[in-house]
Amino acid sequence: LKVKGTDLASYTQRFQELALLCERMFSKESDKIEKYIIGLPDMIHGTVVASKPKTMQEAVEIATELMDKKIRTFAERETASKRKFENTSRNTQNQQ
């Protein structure tokens, strides 16, 4: 089970459903957390591991916060890139 794109909410919900069905798979909370983290995208995986969450809730909150931050950063870069392109286009048109 892996996160598809940036849809962390669906991944988390599906993981929780499967964890309930396969309770014997996770003898300890730490096993459950470890399996959850394995499915996270590389861009946030390392940071979540480094934060050493002690509960599943903490792991989900950290992952959600990081994913939201990544999405915001990407959107801001896209906006800045569009502005830069529009300004370049205007300057080119004004020079002609």
C-alpha positions as CSV (number, residue, x, y, z in Angstrom):
1,L,0.0,0.0,0.0
2,K,1.5,3.3,-1.1
3,V,0.3,6.9,-1.3
4,K,-1.0,7.8,-4.8
5,G,0.1,11.3,-5.7
6,T,-0.6,13.6,-2.8
7,D,-3.7,11.8,-1.6
8,L,-2.5,11.1,2.0
9,A,-6.0,11.1,3.4
10,S,-7.2,8.2,1.3
11,Y,-4.0,6.3,2.1
12,T,-4.4,6.9,5.8
13,Q,-8.0,5.8,5.8
14,R,-7.3,2.6,3.8
15,F,-4.3,1.8,6.0
16,Q,-6.5,2.1,9.1
17,E,-9.1,-0.1,7.6
18,L,-6.6,-2.8,6.7
19,A,-5.0,-2.5,10.1
20,L,-8.3,-3.3,11.7
21,L,-8.8,-6.3,9.5
22,C,-5.3,-7.6,10.1
23,E,-4.9,-6.8,13.8
24,R,-2.6,-9.8,14.4
25,M,-0.1,-8.3,11.9
26,F,0.8,-5.5,14.3
27,S,1.7,-6.9,17.7
28,K,2.9,-3.5,18.8
29,E,1.9,0.1,18.0
30,S,5.5,0.7,16.7
31,D,5.0,-2.1,14.1
32,K,1.9,-0.3,12.8
33,I,3.7,3.0,12.7
34,E,6.6,1.5,10.8
35,K,4.3,-0.1,8.2
36,Y,2.4,3.2,7.8
37,I,5.6,5.2,7.2
38,I,6.9,2.7,4.6
39,G,4.0,3.6,2.3
40,L,4.7,7.4,2.5
41,P,6.2,9.2,-0.5
42,D,10.0,9.6,-0.5
43,M,9.7,13.4,-0.2
44,I,8.3,13.1,3.4
45,H,9.3,9.6,4.4
46,G,12.7,10.5,5.9
47,T,11.4,13.4,7.9
48,V,8.6,11.3,9.4
49,V,11.1,8.6,10.3
50,A,13.5,11.2,11.9
51,S,10.7,12.6,14.0
52,K,10.2,9.2,15.7
53,P,6.5,9.3,16.2
54,K,5.3,7.3,19.3
55,T,1.7,6.9,18.3
56,M,-0.1,6.3,15.1
57,Q,-2.0,9.6,15.5
58,E,1.3,11.4,15.8
59,A,2.7,9.7,12.6
60,V,-0.5,10.7,10.7
61,E,-0.3,14.3,12.0
62,I,3.3,14.7,11.1
63,A,2.8,13.2,7.6
64,T,-0.2,15.3,6.9
65,E,1.5,18.5,8.0
66,L,4.6,17.7,5.8
67,M,2.4,16.8,2.8
68,D,0.4,20.0,3.2
69,K,3.6,22.0,3.4
70,K,5.0,20.3,0.2
71,I,1.8,21.0,-1.7
72,R,1.7,24.7,-0.6
73,T,5.4,25.1,-1.6
74,F,4.7,23.5,-5.0
75,A,1.7,25.8,-5.6
76,E,3.7,28.9,-4.5
77,R,6.5,28.0,-6.9
78,E,4.0,27.4,-9.7
79,T,2.4,30.8,-9.1
80,A,5.8,32.5,-9.0
81,S,6.9,30.8,-12.2
82,K,3.7,32.0,-13.9
83,R,4.2,35.5,-12.7
84,K,7.8,35.5,-14.0
85,F,6.6,34.2,-17.3
86,E,3.8,36.8,-17.6
87,N,6.2,39.6,-16.7
88,T,8.7,38.3,-19.3
89,S,6.0,38.2,-21.9
90,R,4.8,41.7,-21.1
91,N,8.3,43.1,-21.3
92,T,8.9,41.4,-24.7
93,Q,5.6,42.8,-26.1
94,N,6.4,46.3,-24.8
95,Q,9.8,46.2,-26.5
96,Q,8.3,45.3,-29.9
